[in-house]
């Protein structure tokens, strides 16, 4: 599940507009070692999911883990063509679990139904840079709206393939990629999803500081082809007030053997869109969003990355992405920096979906209520250490969505990013 996807698009635009027309990034390279970065992120995660009315099934999943994600990014050698390498190393440790409580997605599960005590994975990539264009080949994290790795559990997904990122034109960021496998969050197998081939192309363009658009295309062998488009418009009202409008749309159609189908066996041929408006005044942000799926089948994703759903109502537990489903969201954010507590933020939202065409009914209903509180230390020896509480309450009309009509979920997250170089 992903939230506020347009913030990532804004970052991409920022990266594109930061390049100077007179001097490229490669011209300013200091060298392979001089520009190197080494960091380690430590994450402790308590995950609890209570299936309140799951008769005959597992009533509770509850586990705690400790994860380490180390990343090394070299600089580029000097010259017309810069060369560098990146490396990823990850370790997950089980702190608490049980055979009857396993299955949270934090750890690999053995044949006995128990979670493994530990697991590790990693990889590397070689990269080349000419001017403001980078070619990266190997293991990497991705954040494209048609191919995005997920990081919602203990350790993130890793994609294997080739990605070109170009910022040659001011305000324009272009991507082209070819991926051949994907490692799941709780797995060590480099081909966890059975991905054969995924090709992506697209980009983001900032017309002004306040208006940007994105357009992407992807084709996943034996699954589907997708189009994605986005428009993001920020409208300042005064020094402490503003509006942000964000529109996202996917067009998905089955191709090849169509291994992913609608619940009734039909091939996918659908459109999924969301429109949101956020009003910010001082410490407060109020957001309203509407999302709708039309055509045959749910909006499908996963084989192309667990984060490939840049829609407003993809939230903590549900995506509200069933066939014909309509959903709306009301959200409130509060930044306590305005009240003398920098680093403390609060969010709550409510999402309701209806008219979903799912197995057993053409009028499926679901709703979710989320609360998120986060505090990040702003100074001192433990600067950037964060504490987060995420609680989700989910209910559906008949339990056809997630094997249970009633789910209460709690996540306690402690993270510490450490920059070594």
For each residue, the residues with C-beta under 8 A, 3 or more apart:
1: 152 309 314 315 316 317 318 319
2: 5 148 150 307 309 310 314
3: 314 315 316
4: 7
5: 2 8 9 145 248 310 311 312
6: 9 10 230 232 244 246 248 310
7: 4 10 11
8: 5 11 12 143 310
9: 5 6 12 13 145 204 212 214 230 232 310
10: 6 7 13 14 212 232
11: 7 8 14 15
12: 8 9 15 16 143 173 204
13: 9 10 16 17 171 173 204 205 206 212
14: 10 11 17 18
15: 11 12 18 167 173
16: 12 13 19 167 169 170 171 172 173 204 206
17: 13 14 170 171 206
18: 14 15
19: 16 24 25 132 167 170
20: 23 24
21: 170
22:
23: 20 27 28
24: 19 20 27 28 131 132
25: 19 28 29 129 131 132 167
26: 29 76 80 81 82 129 130 131 132
27: 23 24 131
28: 23 24 25
29: 25 26 35 75 76 77 78 82 129
30: 34 35 75 78
31: 34 35 75 76 77 78
32: 35 36 74 75 76 77 83 84
33: 36 74 75
34: 30 31 75
35: 29 30 31 32 74 75 76
36: 32 33 72 73 74 75 421
37: 71 72 73 419 421
38: 70 71 72 73 419 420 421
39: 70 71 417 418 419 420 421
40: 68 69 70 71 417 418 420
41: 68 69 70 415 416 417 418
42: 66 67 68 415 416 417 418
43: 66 67 68 69 154 413 414 415
44: 64 65 66 67 95 413 414 415
45: 64 65 66 67 106 153 154 411 412 413
46: 63 64 410 411 412 413
47: 61 62 63 64 65 104 105 106 153 409 410 411
48: 60 61 62 409 410 411
49: 60 61 62 104 407 408 409
50: 59 60 407 408 409
51: 54 57 58 59 60 61 403 404 406 407
52: 59 404 406 407 408
53: 399 404 405 406
54: 51 57 58 59 399 403 404 406
55:
56:
57: 51 54 403 404
58: 51 54 61 100 103
59: 50 51 52 54
60: 48 49 50 51 100 101
61: 47 48 49 51 58 101 102 103 104
62: 47 48 49 96 97 98 101 104
63: 46 47 94 96 97 101 102 104 106 107 115
64: 44 45 46 47 94 95 96 97
65: 44 45 47 92 93 94 95 106 107 154
66: 42 43 44 45 92 93 95 154
67: 42 43 44 45 90 91 92 93 154 155
68: 40 41 42 43 90 91 92
69: 40 41 43 88 89 90 155 156
70: 38 39 40 41 88 89 90
71: 37 38 39 40 86 87 88 89
72: 36 37 38 85 86 87 88
73: 36 37 38 84 86
74: 32 33 35 36 84 85 86
75: 29 30 31 32 33 34 35 36 82 84
76: 26 29 31 32 35 82 83 84 127 129
77: 29 31 32 82 83 84
78: 29 30 31 82
79: 82
80: 26 130
81: 26 128 129 130
82: 26 29 75 76 77 78 79 128 129 130
83: 32 76 77 126 127 128 129
84: 32 73 74 75 76 77 126 127 128 129
85: 72 74 124 125 126 127
86: 71 72 73 74 124 125 127 136 138 140
87: 71 72 122 123 124 125
88: 69 70 71 72 122 123 124 139 140 141 158
89: 69 70 71 120 122
90: 67 68 69 70 120 121 122 155 156
91: 67 68 118 119 120
92: 65 66 67 68 106 107 118 119 120 154 155 186
93: 65 66 67 117 118
94: 63 64 65 97 106 107 115 116 117 118
95: 44 64 65 66
96: 62 63 64
97: 62 63 64 94 101 102 107 114 115
98: 62 101 102 114
99: 102 112 113 114
100: 58 60
101: 60 61 62 63 97 98 104
102: 61 63 97 98 99 107 109 113 114 115
103: 58 61 109
104: 47 49 61 62 63 101 107 153
105: 47 153 185 186
106: 45 47 63 65 92 94 115 153 154 186
107: 63 65 92 94 97 102 104 115 116 119 154 186
108: 115 116 119 186 187 188
109: 102 103 113 114 115 116
110: 113 114 115 116
111:
112: 99
113: 99 102 109 110
114: 97 98 99 102 109 110
115: 63 94 97 102 106 107 108 109 110
116: 94 107 108 109 110 119
117: 93 94
118: 91 92 93 94
119: 91 92 107 108 116 186 188
120: 89 90 91 92 188
121: 90 155 158 183 187 188
122: 87 88 89 90 139 158
123: 87 88 138 139 158 160 190
124: 85 86 87 88 138 139
125: 85 86 87 136 137 138 139 140
126: 83 84 85 136 137 138
127: 76 83 84 85 86 134 135 136 137
128: 81 82 83 84 134 135
129: 25 26 29 76 81 82 83 84 132 133 134 135
130: 26 80 81 82 133
131: 24 25 26 27 168
132: 19 24 25 26 129 166 167 168
133: 129 130 164 165 166 167 168
134: 127 128 129 164 165 166
135: 127 128 129 162 163 164
136: 86 125 126 127 140 162 163 164 165
137: 125 126 127 161 162
138: 86 123 124 125 126 160
139: 88 122 123 124 125 158 159 160
140: 86 88 125 136 158 159 160 161 163
141: 88 149 151 156 157 158 159
142: 147 148 149 159 163 177 179 305
143: 8 12 148 149 307
144: 147 148 175 177 200 202 216 308
145: 5 9 148 202 214 216 228 230 248 308 310
146: 200 202 216 217 218 226 228 304 308
147: 142 144 159 177 179 198 200 218 304 305 308
148: 2 142 143 144 145 305 306 307 308 310
149: 141 142 143 156 157 158 159 182 305 306 307
150: 2 153 156 157 185 305 306 307
151: 141 156 157 185 307
152: 1 185 306 307
153: 45 47 104 105 106 150 185 186
154: 43 45 65 66 67 92 106 107 185 186
155: 67 69 90 92 121 185 186
156: 69 90 141 149 150 151 185
157: 141 149 150 151 182 183 184 185 305 306 307
158: 88 121 122 123 139 140 141 149 182 183 190
159: 139 140 141 142 147 149 179 181 182 183 305
160: 123 138 139 140 179 180 181 182 183 190
161: 137 140 177 178 179 180 181 198
162: 135 136 137 177 178 179
163: 135 136 140 142 175 176 177 179
164: 133 134 135 136 174 175 176 177
165: 133 134 136 173 174 175
166: 132 133 134 173 174 175
167: 15 16 19 25 132 133 172 173 174
168: 131 132 133 172
169: 16 172
170: 16 17 19 21
171: 13 16 17 205 206 207
172: 16 167 168 169 203 204 205 206
173: 12 13 15 16 165 166 167 203 204 205
174: 164 165 166 167 202 203
175: 144 163 164 165 166 200 201 202 203 216
176: 163 164 200 201
177: 142 144 147 161 162 163 164 198 199 200 201
178: 161 162 197 198 199 200
179: 142 147 159 160 161 162 163 182 195 197 198 199 200
180: 160 161 195 196 197 198
181: 159 160 161 190 191 193 195
182: 149 157 158 159 160 179 191 192 193 195 303 305
183: 121 157 158 159 160 187 188 189 190 191 192
184: 157 187 189 192 193 306
185: 105 150 151 152 153 154 155 156 157 306
186: 92 105 106 107 108 119 153 154 155
187: 108 121 183 184 192
188: 108 119 120 121 183
189: 183 184 192
190: 123 158 160 181 183
191: 181 182 183 194 195
192: 182 183 184 187 189
193: 181 182 184 302 303
194: 191 303
195: 179 180 181 182 191 198 220 303 304
196: 180 221 222
197: 178 179 180 220 221
198: 147 161 177 178 179 180 195 218 219 220 221 303 304
199: 177 178 179 218 219
200: 144 146 147 175 176 177 178 179 216 217 218
201: 175 176 177 216 217 218
202: 144 145 146 174 175 214 215 216 217 228
203: 172 173 174 175 214 215 216
204: 9 12 13 16 172 173 212 213 214 230
205: 13 171 172 173 212 213 214
206: 13 16 17 171 172 209 211 212
207: 171 211 212 213
208: 211
209: 206 234
210: 233 234 235 236
211: 206 207 208 231 232 233 234
212: 9 10 13 204 205 206 207 230 231 232
213: 204 205 207 229 230 231 232
214: 9 145 202 203 204 205 228 229 230
215: 202 203 227 228 229 230
216: 144 145 146 175 200 201 202 203 226 227 228 229
217: 146 200 201 202 225 226 227 228
218: 146 147 198 199 200 201 225 226 228 304
219: 198 199 224 225 226 255
220: 195 197 198 223 224 225 226 303 304
221: 196 197 198 256
222: 196 255 256 257 258 259
223: 220 254 255 256 258 259 260 300 303 304
224: 219 220 252 253 254 255 258 260 268 300
225: 217 218 219 220 252 253 255
226: 146 216 217 218 219 220 250 251 252 304
227: 215 216 217 250 251
228: 145 146 202 214 215 216 217 218 248 249 250 251 310
229: 213 214 215 216 247 248 249
230: 6 9 145 204 212 213 214 215 246 247 248 249 310
231: 211 212 213 245 246 247
232: 6 9 10 211 212 213 244 245 246 247
233: 210 211 244 245 246
234: 209 210 211 242 243 244
235: 210 242 243 244 245
236: 210 241 242
237: 241 242 243
238: 241 242
239:
240: 281 282
241: 236 237 238 279 280 281 282
242: 234 235 236 237 238 279 280
243: 234 235 237 277 278 279 280
244: 6 232 233 234 235 277 278 280
245: 231 232 233 235 275 276 277 278
246: 6 230 231 232 233 274 275 276 277 278 312
247: 229 230 231 232 273 274 275 276
248: 5 6 145 228 229 230 273 274 310 311 312
249: 228 229 230 271 272 273 274
250: 226 227 228 271 272 273 299 311
251: 226 227 228 270 271
252: 224 225 226 268 269 270 271 272 297 299 300
253: 224 225 267 268 269 270
254: 223 224 258 260 261 267 268 269 297
255: 219 222 223 224 225 258
256: 221 222 223 259
257: 222
258: 222 223 224 254 255 261 267 268
259: 222 223 256
260: 223 224 254 268 300 303
261: 254 258 265 266 267 268 297
262: 265 266 267 268 296 297 298 323
263: 297 298 323 358 359
264:
265: 261 262
266: 261 262 269 296 297
267: 253 254 258 261 262 296 297
268: 224 252 253 254 258 260 261 262 295 296 297 298 300
269: 252 253 254 266 295 296 297
270: 251 252 253 293 294 295 296 297 298 299 323
271: 249 250 251 252 293 294 295
272: 249 250 252 291 292 293 294 299 311 321
273: 247 248 249 250 291 292 311
274: 246 247 248 249 289 290 291 292 311 312 313
275: 245 246 247 289 290 291 312
276: 245 246 247 287 288 289 290 312 329
277: 243 244 245 246 287 288 289
278: 243 244 245 246 285 286 287
279: 241 242 243 285 286 287
280: 241 242 243 244 284 285
281: 240 241 284 285
282: 240 241 338
283: 334 335 336 337 338 339
284: 280 281 332 333 334
285: 278 279 280 281 331 332 333 334 335
286: 278 279 331 332
287: 276 277 278 279 329 330 331 332 333 349
288: 276 277 328 329 330 331
289: 274 275 276 277 312 313 328 329 331
290: 274 275 276 312 326 327 328 329
291: 272 273 274 275 311 312 313 320 325 326 327 328 329
292: 272 273 274 325 326 327
293: 270 271 272 298 299 321 322 323 324 325
294: 270 271 272 324
295: 268 269 270 271 323
296: 262 266 267 268 269 270 323
297: 252 254 261 262 263 266 267 268 269 270 300 323
298: 262 263 268 270 293 321 322 323
299: 250 252 270 272 293 309 311 319 321
300: 223 224 252 260 268 297
301: 304 305 306 308 309
302: 193 305 306 308
303: 182 193 194 195 198 220 223 260
304: 146 147 195 198 218 220 223 226 301 308
305: 142 147 148 149 150 157 159 182 301 302 308
306: 148 149 150 152 157 184 185 301 302
307: 2 143 148 149 150 151 152 157
308: 144 145 146 147 148 301 302 304 305
309: 1 2 299 301 314 319 321
310: 2 5 6 8 9 145 148 228 230 248 314
311: 5 248 250 272 273 274 291 299 314 319 321
312: 5 246 248 274 275 276 289 290 291 329
313: 274 289 291 319 320 327 328 329 351 353
314: 1 2 3 309 310 311 319 320 321
315: 1 3 318 319 320 329 349 351 368 370 392
316: 1 3 368 370 390 392 409
317: 1 368 370 392 394 402 407 409
318: 1 315 351 353 366 368 394 401 402
319: 1 299 309 311 313 314 315
320: 291 313 314 315 325 327 351 353 366
321: 272 293 298 299 309 311 314 325
322: 293 298 325 353 356 357 358 364 401
323: 262 263 270 293 295 296 297 298 356 357 358
324: 293 294 355 356 357 362
325: 291 292 293 320 321 322 353 354 355 356 357 364
326: 290 291 292 353 354 355
327: 290 291 292 313 320 351 352 353 354
328: 288 289 290 291 313 351 352
329: 276 287 288 289 290 291 312 313 315 349 350 351
330: 287 288 349 350
331: 285 286 287 288 289 347 348 349 350
332: 284 285 286 287 347 348 349
333: 284 285 287 345 346 347
334: 283 284 285 345 346 347
335: 283 285 338 344 345
336: 283 339 340 341 342 343 344 345 346
337: 283 340 341 342 343 344
338: 282 283 335
339: 283 336
340: 336 337
341: 336 337 344
342: 336 337 378
343: 336 337 375 376 377 378
344: 335 336 337 341 373 374 375
345: 333 334 335 336 372 373 374 375
346: 333 334 336 372 373
347: 331 332 333 334 370 371 372 373
348: 331 332 369 370 371 372
349: 287 315 329 330 331 332 369 370
350: 329 330 331 367 368 369 370
351: 313 315 318 320 327 328 329 367 368 369
352: 327 328 365 366 367
353: 313 318 320 322 325 326 327 356 364 365 366 367
354: 325 326 327 363 364 365
355: 324 325 326 362 363 364
356: 322 323 324 325 353 361 362 363 364 365 366 401
357: 322 323 324 325 361 362 364
358: 263 322 323 361 364 400 401
359: 263 400
360: 398 400
361: 356 357 358 364 397 398 400
362: 324 355 356 357
363: 354 355 356 397
364: 322 325 353 354 355 356 357 358 361 396 397 398 400 401
365: 352 353 354 356 396 397
366: 318 320 352 353 356 394 395 396 397 401
367: 350 351 352 353 394 395 396
368: 315 316 317 318 350 351 392 393 394 395
369: 348 349 350 351 392 393
370: 315 316 317 347 348 349 350 390 391 392 393
371: 347 348 389 390 391 392
372: 345 346 347 348 388 389 390 391
373: 344 345 346 347 388 389
374: 344 345 386 387 388 389
375: 343 344 345 386 387 388
376: 343 384 385 386
377: 343 380 382 383 384 385 386
378: 342 343 383
379: 383
380: 377 383
381:
382: 377 385 416
383: 377 378 379 380
384: 376 377 416 417
385: 376 377 382 414 415 416
386: 374 375 376 377 413 414 415 416
387: 374 375 413 414
388: 372 373 374 375 411 412 413 414 415
389: 371 372 373 374 410 411 412 413
390: 316 370 371 372 409 410 411 413
391: 370 371 372 408 409 410 411
392: 315 316 317 368 369 370 371 407 408 409 410
393: 368 369 370 407 408 409
394: 317 318 366 367 368 402 406 407 408 409
395: 366 367 368 405 406 407
396: 364 365 366 367 399 400 401 402 405
397: 361 363 364 365 366 405
398: 360 361 364 405
399: 53 54 396 402 403 404 405
400: 358 359 360 361 364 396
401: 318 322 356 358 364 366 396
402: 317 318 394 396 399 407
403: 51 54 57 399
404: 51 52 53 54 57 399 407
405: 53 395 396 397 398 399
406: 51 52 53 54 394 395
407: 49 50 51 52 317 392 393 394 395 402 404
408: 49 50 52 391 392 393 394
409: 47 48 49 50 316 317 390 391 392 393 394
410: 46 47 48 389 390 391 392
411: 45 46 47 48 388 389 390 391
412: 45 46 388 389
413: 43 44 45 46 386 387 388 389 390
414: 43 44 385 386 387 388
415: 41 42 43 44 385 386 388
416: 41 42 382 384 385 386
417: 39 40 41 42 384
418: 39 40 41 42
419: 37 38 39
420: 38 39 40
421: 36 37 38 39
